[in-house]
């Protein structure tokens, strides 16, 4: 059962996040604030949906164009196409664009307004996550038309070989009748062979394309009871497009962000950062752990900007004695000076961008003091569906990995990307996200104050 559960996870549509393909980014194109939602296609080539909202009244129009994230193609993007402005809301723009090849892409956004033109690039992983079947009704219609054409062809050939050979005004005789039957039978056999050949070709093409359906990297997890170390071995998954397993770039100064969730309760969460030991092997010194089952979600970003989420799990039949967490590693929830609270403004709906608001408060409900950036951001959050089919690691900027965004902005994945930290930081943080499906979720939110990272875990019912 455990193996089947892991295989089921690996078969899910993934990419930047497990089962959560839509991209959300809040940023600025020049001086124009924008909130961008991109809904990548599930097949490649395919059409991505683009929605952009701006709070500026100075915007006259918005144009978008796709381009590869790295390489020469990134320098020569196609001519940008304008988005349609909503008649009901002049600050809301929508449109679509084609992503023609698998890989790491970007959507270049050009905002035109009274203050000139501002530009913003949003990384987009273009990955085929499924094969699409023909609509049954369309299949019935096409099958009927095919039978009509085949029947018409056979009738025409039969008429030409029989009655067509008789002089005008004369009736066809037995010889012409036999000739007609032989001709129709021959054509039927020929057309049948062509249909069988075409069907075989179609199945072969479909099989070849199914090999292009994205499979995330595999991750094997082993715990050494004597040392309390977690060893992660990253392996290829058999996807048609070969990837390196050791070409990762730092995201918030770490090559991997690993969320470890205690199952099935999902009441404890660890945000860890394993170190690369050699090649595709990562090692993490674990803290004290009780016996039980633990689910792992590992986020990495390749050198070309393509992000991936890998999954694994392990079972402990015994407790292990580890070491206290240090650095950016964090665990929770646990008692402390402050606690994370969730301010839910409205019911949660699937496929709808929603601001998730969290606040750090003391025992009296007063706002925490001494707020700090946690790995360059006002906070970090993870969205996990209780059946483990959805995982997303998000920030107040949105769902885009900062390493990929640095490539899009500067062409350098090692650029340190962090939010402004001048002055006193707010104790309330907003994470933009859109739940990909209805169901029961857990939200893990982490904020930092006074040198401590505080973790809150919340139940979320999405309709």
C-alpha positions as CSV (number, residue, x, y, z in Angstrom):
1,X,0.0,0.0,0.0
2,X,2.8,2.4,0.8
3,X,4.5,1.8,-2.6
4,X,1.1,2.3,-4.3
5,X,0.6,5.6,-2.5
6,X,4.0,6.9,-3.7
7,X,3.4,5.8,-7.2
8,X,0.0,7.5,-7.2
9,X,1.6,10.8,-6.1
10,X,4.2,10.5,-8.8
11,X,1.5,10.0,-11.4
12,X,-0.2,13.3,-10.6
13,X,0.2,16.5,-12.6
14,X,3.1,18.3,-11.1
15,X,5.8,20.7,-12.2
16,X,6.6,23.7,-10.0
17,X,4.2,22.2,-7.4
18,X,2.5,18.9,-7.0
19,X,-1.0,19.1,-8.5
20,X,-1.0,22.9,-8.3
21,X,0.0,24.2,-11.7
22,X,-1.5,27.7,-11.7
23,X,1.0,30.5,-11.2
24,X,0.4,33.6,-9.1
25,X,2.7,36.6,-8.8
26,X,2.2,40.0,-7.2
27,X,4.8,42.5,-8.4
28,X,5.5,45.6,-10.4
29,X,6.0,46.2,-14.1
30,X,8.0,49.4,-13.9
31,X,6.0,51.5,-11.5
32,X,2.7,49.7,-12.2
33,X,1.6,47.2,-9.5
34,X,0.1,44.1,-11.0
35,X,-1.3,40.7,-9.8
36,X,-0.7,38.1,-12.5
37,X,-2.4,34.7,-12.8
38,X,-1.1,32.3,-15.4
39,X,-2.9,29.0,-16.0
40,X,-0.5,26.8,-18.0
41,X,-1.8,24.3,-20.5
42,X,-2.0,20.6,-19.6
43,X,-0.7,19.6,-23.0
44,X,2.2,21.0,-25.0
45,X,1.8,22.7,-27.5
46,X,-1.1,24.3,-25.7
47,X,-2.7,27.6,-24.8
48,X,-2.0,29.3,-21.4
49,X,-4.6,31.6,-19.9
50,X,-3.4,34.9,-18.6
51,X,-5.3,37.2,-16.1
52,X,-3.8,40.5,-14.9
53,X,-5.2,42.9,-12.4
54,X,-3.7,46.3,-11.7
55,X,-4.5,48.7,-8.9
56,X,-3.1,51.6,-11.0
57,X,-5.6,53.9,-12.8
58,X,-2.7,55.0,-15.1
59,X,-2.7,51.8,-17.2
60,X,-3.8,52.1,-20.8
61,X,-3.1,48.6,-21.9
62,X,-1.2,45.4,-21.3
63,X,0.6,43.2,-23.8
64,X,2.1,39.7,-23.3
65,X,4.4,37.3,-25.2
66,X,6.0,34.0,-24.4
67,X,9.8,33.2,-24.6
68,X,12.2,30.6,-23.4
69,X,13.6,31.4,-19.9
70,X,17.2,30.8,-20.9
71,X,19.2,30.6,-24.1
72,X,19.1,32.7,-27.3
73,X,15.4,32.4,-27.5
74,X,15.0,34.5,-24.4
75,X,16.5,37.4,-26.2
76,X,14.2,37.3,-29.2
77,X,10.6,37.0,-28.0
78,X,7.7,37.2,-30.5
79,X,5.8,40.4,-30.9
80,X,3.6,40.9,-27.7
81,X,-0.1,40.6,-28.2
82,X,-2.6,42.9,-26.3
83,X,-4.8,41.5,-23.5
84,X,-8.5,42.3,-23.6
85,X,-9.7,44.9,-21.1
86,X,-12.8,44.0,-19.1
87,X,-15.8,46.1,-19.9
88,X,-17.0,45.8,-16.3
89,X,-13.6,46.3,-14.6
90,X,-11.1,48.6,-16.5
91,X,-8.3,47.4,-14.2
92,X,-8.7,43.7,-15.2
93,X,-7.1,42.3,-18.3
94,X,-7.4,38.7,-19.8
95,X,-6.0,36.8,-22.7
96,X,-4.1,33.7,-23.8
97,X,-0.9,32.7,-25.5
98,X,0.6,29.6,-27.0
99,X,3.5,27.6,-25.3
100,X,4.9,25.6,-28.2
101,X,7.6,23.4,-26.5
102,X,8.3,21.6,-23.3
103,X,10.7,23.3,-20.9
104,X,11.3,26.4,-18.8
105,X,9.5,29.4,-20.3
106,X,8.6,33.0,-19.3
107,X,5.7,35.2,-20.0
108,X,6.9,38.8,-20.7
109,X,4.4,41.4,-19.5
110,X,4.4,44.9,-20.9
111,X,2.3,47.5,-19.2
112,X,1.6,50.7,-21.1
113,X,0.4,53.8,-19.3
114,X,0.8,57.5,-18.7
115,X,4.1,56.8,-16.9
116,X,5.6,55.0,-19.9
117,X,6.0,51.2,-20.4
118,X,6.9,48.8,-17.5
119,X,8.1,45.3,-18.0
120,X,7.8,42.1,-15.9
121,X,8.8,38.5,-16.6
122,X,7.1,35.6,-15.0
123,X,8.7,32.1,-15.1
124,X,6.3,29.4,-16.4
125,X,7.2,25.7,-16.6
126,X,5.6,24.3,-19.8
127,X,5.0,20.6,-19.0
128,X,2.5,18.2,-20.5
129,X,0.7,16.7,-17.6
130,X,-1.9,14.6,-19.3
131,X,-3.2,13.2,-22.6
132,X,-6.6,14.4,-23.7
133,X,-9.3,12.0,-25.0
134,X,-11.7,13.0,-27.7
135,X,-15.1,14.1,-26.5
136,X,-17.4,11.0,-26.9
137,X,-20.1,13.1,-28.7
138,X,-17.5,14.3,-31.2
139,X,-16.2,10.7,-31.6
140,X,-19.7,9.5,-32.5
141,X,-20.2,12.3,-35.1
142,X,-16.8,11.6,-36.7
143,X,-17.5,7.8,-36.8
144,X,-20.8,8.4,-38.4
145,X,-19.2,10.7,-41.1
146,X,-16.5,8.1,-41.7
147,X,-19.0,5.3,-42.2
148,X,-20.9,7.6,-44.6
149,X,-17.8,8.4,-46.6
150,X,-16.7,4.8,-46.7
151,X,-20.1,3.6,-47.8
152,X,-20.3,6.3,-50.4
153,X,-16.9,5.4,-51.8
154,X,-17.8,1.7,-52.0
155,X,-21.1,2.5,-53.7
156,X,-19.5,4.8,-56.3
157,X,-16.8,2.2,-57.1
158,X,-19.4,-0.6,-57.4
159,X,-21.6,1.6,-59.7
160,X,-18.6,2.5,-61.8
161,X,-17.6,-1.2,-62.2
162,X,-21.1,-2.4,-62.9
163,X,-23.8,-0.1,-64.3
164,X,-21.2,2.4,-65.4
165,X,-20.0,-0.2,-68.0
166,X,-23.4,-0.6,-69.7
167,X,-24.5,1.4,-72.7
168,X,-27.1,4.1,-72.1
169,X,-30.7,2.7,-72.0
170,X,-29.6,-0.9,-71.3
171,X,-30.0,-2.8,-68.0
172,X,-27.0,-4.3,-66.3
173,X,-26.7,-8.0,-66.6
174,X,-25.3,-10.7,-64.3
175,X,-21.7,-10.1,-65.5
176,X,-21.9,-6.4,-64.6
177,X,-23.4,-7.4,-61.2
178,X,-20.6,-9.8,-60.5
179,X,-18.0,-7.2,-61.5
180,X,-19.7,-4.6,-59.2
181,X,-19.7,-7.0,-56.2
182,X,-16.0,-7.9,-56.8
183,X,-15.1,-4.2,-57.1
184,X,-16.9,-3.2,-54.0
185,X,-15.4,-6.1,-52.0
186,X,-11.9,-5.2,-53.2
187,X,-12.4,-1.5,-52.2
188,X,-13.9,-2.6,-48.8
189,X,-10.8,-4.7,-48.1
190,X,-8.5,-1.9,-49.2
191,X,-10.3,0.8,-47.2
192,X,-10.4,-1.6,-44.2
193,X,-6.7,-2.1,-44.4
194,X,-6.1,1.6,-44.6
195,X,-8.3,2.2,-41.5
196,X,-6.5,-0.5,-39.6
197,X,-3.2,1.0,-40.6
198,X,-4.3,4.5,-39.6
199,X,-5.6,3.2,-36.3
200,X,-2.2,1.5,-35.7
201,X,-0.4,4.7,-36.6
202,X,-2.6,6.7,-34.3
203,X,-2.0,4.4,-31.3
204,X,1.7,4.6,-32.0
205,X,1.7,8.4,-32.0
206,X,-0.5,8.5,-28.8
207,X,2.0,6.1,-27.1
208,X,4.9,8.3,-28.1
209,X,3.2,11.4,-26.8
210,X,2.3,9.7,-23.5
211,X,6.0,9.3,-23.0
212,X,6.2,13.1,-23.0
213,X,3.7,13.4,-20.1
214,X,5.7,14.9,-17.3
215,X,7.1,12.7,-14.5
216,X,8.8,14.5,-11.6
217,X,12.2,13.3,-10.4
218,X,12.0,10.4,-8.0
219,X,13.3,10.7,-4.5
220,X,14.2,7.8,-2.2
221,X,14.3,8.5,1.6
222,X,16.2,6.4,4.1
223,X,16.8,7.1,7.8
224,X,19.9,6.0,9.6
225,X,18.8,5.2,13.2
226,X,22.3,5.3,14.6
227,X,23.1,8.8,13.4
228,X,19.6,10.3,13.1
229,X,20.4,11.3,9.5
230,X,17.9,11.4,6.6
231,X,19.4,10.5,3.3
232,X,17.7,11.5,0.1
233,X,18.7,9.9,-3.2
234,X,17.3,11.7,-6.3
235,X,16.8,9.6,-9.4
236,X,15.5,10.0,-12.9
237,X,11.9,8.9,-13.3
238,X,11.8,7.7,-16.9
239,X,10.5,10.9,-18.4
240,X,11.2,11.2,-22.2
241,X,13.2,14.4,-21.5
242,X,16.3,13.6,-19.6
243,X,17.2,15.9,-16.7
244,X,20.2,16.2,-14.5
245,X,19.9,15.3,-10.9
246,X,22.7,17.6,-9.6
247,X,22.2,20.9,-11.5
248,X,20.2,22.7,-8.8
249,X,20.6,26.3,-8.0
250,X,20.0,28.0,-4.6
251,X,16.5,29.2,-3.9
252,X,16.5,31.5,-0.7
253,X,20.1,30.3,-0.3
254,X,19.2,26.6,-0.2
255,X,19.4,23.9,-2.9
256,X,16.4,22.1,-1.5
257,X,13.4,23.1,0.6
258,X,12.0,20.0,2.3
259,X,8.7,19.9,4.0
260,X,8.2,16.9,6.3
261,X,4.7,16.2,7.5
262,X,3.7,13.7,10.2
263,X,0.9,11.5,8.8
264,X,-1.9,10.9,8.9
265,X,-2.7,13.5,11.5
266,X,-0.8,16.3,9.6
267,X,-0.4,18.1,13.0
268,X,3.3,18.6,12.9
269,X,5.4,20.1,10.1
270,X,9.1,20.6,9.6
271,X,10.6,23.0,7.0
272,X,14.1,21.6,6.4
273,X,17.0,22.3,4.1
274,X,19.1,19.2,3.3
275,X,22.7,19.7,2.2
276,X,24.0,18.2,-1.0
277,X,26.5,15.5,0.0
278,X,27.6,14.3,-3.4
279,X,25.9,14.6,-6.8
280,X,22.3,13.7,-6.4
281,X,22.4,12.8,-2.7
282,X,21.2,15.1,0.0
283,X,21.5,14.6,3.8
284,X,19.6,16.2,6.6
285,X,20.4,15.8,10.3
286,X,17.0,15.1,11.9
287,X,15.7,16.4,15.3
288,X,14.0,14.0,17.8
289,X,11.3,12.1,16.0
290,X,8.6,9.8,17.4
291,X,7.7,6.6,15.7
292,X,5.2,7.1,12.8
293,X,4.8,7.8,9.1
294,X,6.3,10.9,7.6
295,X,5.5,12.5,4.2
296,X,8.2,14.4,2.3
297,X,7.9,17.1,-0.3
298,X,11.2,18.4,-1.7
299,X,11.4,21.6,-3.9
300,X,14.3,22.2,-6.2
301,X,15.1,24.5,-9.1
302,X,17.2,23.5,-12.0
303,X,19.9,25.7,-13.6
304,X,17.5,26.5,-16.5
305,X,14.9,27.7,-14.1
306,X,12.6,24.6,-14.2
307,X,11.3,23.9,-10.7
308,X,10.3,20.5,-9.5
309,X,8.6,19.0,-6.4
310,X,9.7,15.5,-5.5
311,X,7.8,13.2,-3.0
312,X,8.8,10.4,-0.8
313,X,7.8,9.0,2.6
314,X,9.3,6.9,5.4
315,X,8.1,4.9,8.3
316,X,9.7,4.8,11.7
317,X,8.9,1.9,13.9
318,X,10.9,3.4,16.7
319,X,11.7,6.9,18.1
320,X,15.1,8.4,17.2
321,X,17.2,10.9,19.1
322,X,18.4,13.7,16.9
323,X,19.8,17.1,17.3
324,X,18.1,20.5,17.8
325,X,17.3,22.3,14.5
326,X,19.5,25.2,13.5
327,X,19.8,27.9,10.9
328,X,16.7,28.2,8.7
329,X,15.3,24.9,9.7
330,X,12.0,25.2,11.6
331,X,9.4,23.0,13.3
332,X,5.9,23.5,14.7
333,X,3.6,24.3,16.0
334,X,5.1,24.5,19.5
335,X,4.5,26.8,22.4
336,X,6.3,30.1,22.4
337,X,6.1,33.8,22.9
338,X,3.9,34.2,19.9
339,X,1.5,32.2,17.8
340,X,0.4,32.3,14.1
341,X,-3.3,33.1,13.5
342,X,-5.2,32.8,10.3
343,X,-7.6,35.6,9.3
344,X,-10.1,34.0,7.0
345,X,-12.1,36.7,5.2
346,X,-14.4,34.6,3.1
347,X,-15.2,30.9,2.2
348,X,-12.5,29.3,0.1
349,X,-13.3,28.5,-3.5
350,X,-11.4,26.3,-6.0
351,X,-9.8,27.9,-9.1
352,X,-10.1,31.4,-7.6
353,X,-7.1,33.5,-6.6
354,X,-7.5,34.1,-2.8
355,X,-5.4,36.2,-0.4
356,X,-4.5,34.0,2.6
357,X,-3.8,36.3,5.6
358,X,-1.8,35.3,8.6
359,X,-0.8,37.3,11.7
360,X,1.7,36.7,14.5
361,X,0.3,37.7,17.9
362,X,1.0,37.2,21.6
363,X,-1.1,35.5,24.2
364,X,-3.4,38.5,24.5
365,X,-3.9,38.7,20.7
366,X,-1.7,41.7,20.3
367,X,0.5,42.1,17.2
368,X,4.1,40.7,17.6
369,X,7.0,43.0,17.7
370,X,10.4,42.6,16.2
371,X,9.2,40.9,13.0
372,X,12.0,39.7,10.7
373,X,12.4,38.4,7.2
374,X,12.5,34.6,7.0
375,X,14.9,33.6,4.3
376,X,14.4,36.9,2.6
377,X,10.6,36.9,2.8
378,X,8.0,38.2,5.2
379,X,6.9,34.5,5.5
380,X,6.7,31.1,3.9
381,X,3.7,28.9,3.6
382,X,2.9,25.4,2.3
383,X,-0.5,24.2,1.0
384,X,-1.1,20.5,1.3
385,X,-4.3,18.6,0.4
386,X,-5.1,16.0,3.0
387,X,-5.0,13.2,0.4
388,X,-1.5,14.4,-0.5
389,X,-2.4,15.1,-4.1
390,X,-1.6,18.8,-3.9
391,X,1.5,20.5,-2.5
392,X,2.6,24.1,-3.0
393,X,5.3,26.2,-1.3
394,X,4.4,29.8,-1.6
395,X,5.5,33.3,-0.5
396,X,3.9,36.8,-0.1
397,X,5.1,37.4,-3.7
398,X,3.2,34.4,-5.0
399,X,3.9,30.9,-6.1
400,X,6.9,31.5,-8.3
401,X,10.3,30.1,-7.0
402,X,12.5,33.1,-6.4
403,X,15.5,31.4,-8.1
404,X,13.5,31.1,-11.3
405,X,12.3,34.7,-10.9
406,X,15.9,35.9,-10.6
407,X,16.8,34.2,-13.9
408,X,13.8,35.9,-15.5
409,X,14.8,39.3,-14.1
410,X,18.6,39.2,-14.1
411,X,19.5,36.1,-16.0
412,X,21.4,34.9,-12.9
413,X,19.9,32.2,-10.6
414,X,22.3,33.2,-7.8
415,X,20.8,36.7,-7.4
416,X,19.6,37.0,-3.9
417,X,15.9,37.8,-4.1
418,X,14.3,39.2,-1.0
419,X,11.5,41.5,0.0
420,X,12.2,45.0,1.3
421,X,13.1,44.9,4.9
422,X,13.4,48.6,5.8
423,X,11.7,49.9,8.9
424,X,9.5,47.9,11.2
425,X,8.0,44.9,9.4
426,X,4.3,44.1,9.6
427,X,3.0,41.3,11.8
428,X,0.4,40.4,9.2
429,X,1.4,38.7,6.0
430,X,-0.7,37.9,2.9
431,X,0.0,34.9,0.6
432,X,-1.8,34.9,-2.8
433,X,-2.9,31.4,-3.9
434,X,-5.6,29.6,-5.8
435,X,-6.7,26.2,-4.7
436,X,-6.7,23.8,-7.7
437,X,-9.6,21.6,-6.5
438,X,-12.2,21.4,-3.9
439,X,-11.5,19.3,-0.8
440,X,-9.8,19.3,2.7
441,X,-6.4,21.0,3.0
442,X,-3.8,21.8,5.5
443,X,-2.0,25.2,5.5
444,X,1.4,25.5,7.1
445,X,2.3,29.2,7.7
446,X,5.7,30.4,9.1
447,X,6.6,33.9,10.3
448,X,9.6,35.1,12.2
449,X,10.1,37.4,15.1
450,X,12.8,37.9,17.7
451,X,15.1,35.4,16.0
452,X,12.4,32.6,16.3
453,X,10.4,31.0,13.5
454,X,6.8,30.4,14.5
455,X,4.7,27.8,12.7
456,X,0.9,27.5,12.5
457,X,-1.0,24.6,10.9
458,X,-4.6,25.2,9.9
459,X,-7.5,23.2,8.4
460,X,-9.0,24.6,5.2
461,X,-12.2,23.4,3.5
462,X,-12.3,24.4,-0.2
463,X,-15.6,24.4,-2.1
